[in-house]
Amino acid sequence: MAKFSDVLLASDFDRTLSGCDGTIPQANLDAIRYFMDEGGAFTVASGRSIPLFRQKAALVPVNAPCILSNGAILYDYNTETLLRCEPLDEDFAPKIIAAARAYDNSLSVEVQCLDKHYIYGSGTRRDAFLAASGVTPIHTETDPPFPWMKIVVCAADDHVIESYDEVAPEKLEKFRLLMEYIDRFCREKCCATRSMPRLIEIGTNACDKGTAARTLANTLGRKTLVCAGDAMNDLAMLREADLAFCPADCDPALRTLPFLRLVSPCSKGAVADVIRALDEARS
């Protein structure tokens, strides 16, 4: 039996598998290939949509379907097959848009559908991030067609993948209060979480990365689930895992949780560290 034949390793992409600059450290790529050669199943569990992850999917050596939209989507890029889809409630979701825009009309509010992104209002700097990822958003003042997989609320000037250490405390506090407001508004119907310092993601509460990762592990016959992530939208996955890891530069709220093991910062090969730890444990 190969060394990792019972393991599914699910890693977040941004600031876990990838570094702060969005590129994937070579150490991670080499380690993933070794892990798969030894029988391991590897996938990415991301908050990104199908089109937003497409460019990155071509760079990542996966041998299992990808978990997208924080668990709402299970998608196989190798066969272009949608395996799972858990959209937002069609009656309630538009109310979230109205509430966010009423709270602060300077926010960028985005609806992610299965194949398109829609942004309410005029141009924002988020367009640059989406365009660099191969997505051209559609600006709108009317509700996009359903199904909606996720709503994203972010600062209009937030167009890069920020670090918590890079954002001014007053801006972090502003988004902490916004997160509390959105959570109070939609917690009965949806799940709101922060995946970046100034980016809030809202999806159905029928699923999360943890549920999706465990379901995938069971489907693949993998009894050991190992997960790595850096942000609060990874918390459900990290709690569900049999072994859980975080990069050293993860969200400060995760760093002291007793069930998590800290590894190298994301730009230094965090996922390579995870695989090295698994390898040492099974040697």
N, C-alpha and C positions, 0 to 999 in steps of 0.2 A: 504494500500500500504506500502511495506517495505521502510525503511528509505532511502536506496541508490538504489532503483529500476530503477532510470533514469540515473545512473552514470556508465561510463566506466573509470576505473583508470588504466592508462598505466604507468609503471615504467621501467626505465632503470635498468639493472642488476648490472654491475660492478661499485662499489663505489657509488651506490644509494640504491638499494635493499640489496646488499651485503656490508660488511665492507671492510676495507683496506686489510684484510687478506683473502678475498674471501669467508668468511662464512657469512651466513645470520643471523643477530641478532634475537634472539627469540622474541623480542618485535615486530619485523616486521611480523613474521609468525603468532603470536597471533592476531595482528591487522587485517591482511588480512583475516583470517578466520572469524573474527567478521564482517568485511566489507561484505564478501560474504554471511554470515548468514542473514545480513540485506538487501539482495537483490542486492548488488553491483556486477558488472562484473569486474574482475581483470585480467590483462595480463601483460606480460613482453615485452618491446620494446627494443631490443638489437642490437648491431652491430654484434653479434656472428652469426655463420653459424648454419645450422641444426645440424651437428654432434658436433660442439663446444659447443652448449648449451644443448645437450641431458642430460648429467649428472646433470646439474643444474636444468633442467626442472623437474626432478624427485623429487627435494627438494622444489619446489615452488608450493603452492596451487593456481593454476590458474583455472578459469572456462570460459576462452575465448581463441581463437587461439593466438599463440605467433607471434609477429612482429619481424622478424630477418633480418640480413644483412642490417640494417639501413632502413628498409621499403621495400626492394626488395623482401622479402619472407614473406608470411603469412602461418603459419604451425600449424596444430593441432596435438600435440604429443599424445593426448588421442586416436585418431583414425589413427595416422600416415598418415595424409592427407595433401598434398601440395595444398593450396588454392590460392596462388598467386606466380608468379615468374616473375621478371623483370631483365633479365641478361644484362651484358655489351654488347656493340656493338662489334661483332666479328672481324670487320675490324680494329677498332681503338684500342681495348684493348691491343693487343700485342705491340703497339707503346708506350704505357705507361710503360710497362716493360723495353723496350729498353731505354727510356728516363731516368727512375729512376736509372738504372744500369750505364748509361753513366755519370750521375751527380755524383754518389758516389758508386763505386763498392763494398764498404764495407757494404752497406745496406742489410738487409734481405728483399727480395721481395717475396711475397706469393700470390698465386692465390687460391681463395676459390670457389670451385664448389659446386654443390648441396650436394654431399656426400663425397667429398675428398678435402684435402688441398695439394697444391703443392708449394714447395719452390725452387727458383732458387739458384743454387750454393751449396756449401758444407755445413756441419753442422753448425747450429747457436744455440745460447742459447734459442731462441724462441721454439725450439723443446721440451725443458723441460716443458714449459708452456702448449703447445699443448698436450703432452703426459699425463700430470696431468689431463687434461680435457677429456681424452679418445680419442684423435686424434693422429694418427701416420702420420706425413706428408711424402709426396713422394718428394724426392729431384730430381730435373730435370734441364736440360739445353735446353730442347725443350718445345714448347708450349703444355700445357695440353689440353685435349679434352674440347670442349665447351658443354654447356653454362658455362660462368664464371659469378659468382654472385658478386664477390668483389675482389679487389686487395688491399693487405695490405703492406705498406712500413714501416719498423721500424728499429731502431738501432739493430745491430747484437748482442749486449750485453743486450738488453732489453727483459728479459724473465719473469719479474714479473709485476704486476699491480702497476705502480708507482704513487706517488702523486706529484703534481706540487711543493710542498714544499720540496720534497726529491731530486729533480734533480738540478744539478749545473746550474747556469745561462747561462754559455757558451754552454752547451748542449741544453738548451731550445732555445737559439738563433739560433743554428745550425738547429734545426728542424723548427723554424719559417721561416727561409730562404728557407728550402727545401719545406715547405708547399706553400710558395709563388710561387716557381718554378713549382711545380706540378699543382697548381691551374691555372697558366698562360697557361701551356701546354694543359690542358684537359678541361678547363671550358666550351667550346662550346659543348663538347660531354659527359662529365661526371661531377659528383659532388665529390669533394675531401674535406675531413674534418678530424679533429683530435679528436680521442676518448680517447687518453691517451697523456701524455706529449710528448712522442717520438714514437707515432704510428699514421700513416696517413692511412685513409681508402678511397678507391676510388670505387664508384658505379655509376650506371646509374643515370642520372638527371631526369629520368622519374618518380622517386618516392623519398620519404624521410619518416622519422618516423612520421612526422606530417600528411602527406597525408594518410599514412597507418592507423594511429590511428583514424583519423576522419572518414575514410571510414568504418573501423571496428565498430566504435560507431554507425554510421548510419545503418549499416547492423544489428546490435544487437538491434536497436531501443532505443539507449541511447542518450538522448539529451544533457547531460552534460559530457564533456570530461575533466578529470583531469589528469595531467601528472607530472611526476617527473623525473629529470635527472641531470647529473653533468658535462657534457662535451659538446663541440661544435657540436658533431654529434647528440645531443639532442635538439639543438636550434630550428629547424623547428617544432619539436613536442611541445616544450614549448610555442612557438609563437601561434601555432594552438589551444592550450588548452583553455578552458574556465577558468580554474584555473591552475596555474603552480607553481611548487615548486622545489627548489634545496637544496641539503645538504649544510651545512655551509662551508665544505671543497671542494666545487666544483671548476671547472676551474675559475681562477680569472676574466676572461673575462665575465663570467656570473653574477658575484656577485652584480654588480651595475645596472643591467637592471631593470627598474622600474616595470615591470609587473610580476616579479618573487618574490616569498616569500621564504626566507631562513628558513630552519628547522635544526634539529640537524645534526651534522656530520654523515657520513654514518655508522660508526661503532657504533653509539649510537642510532640507530633506526630511521633514517630519514623517512622511509615510514610509520612507526607507528605514527610519528608526523603529517604526511599528513592526515592520516585517523582520528586522534584525532581532527584535525582542521575541517575536514568535519563534524564529529560527533557533535562538539560544535556548528557549524553553523546551524545544523538542529535540535538541541535540543529545 
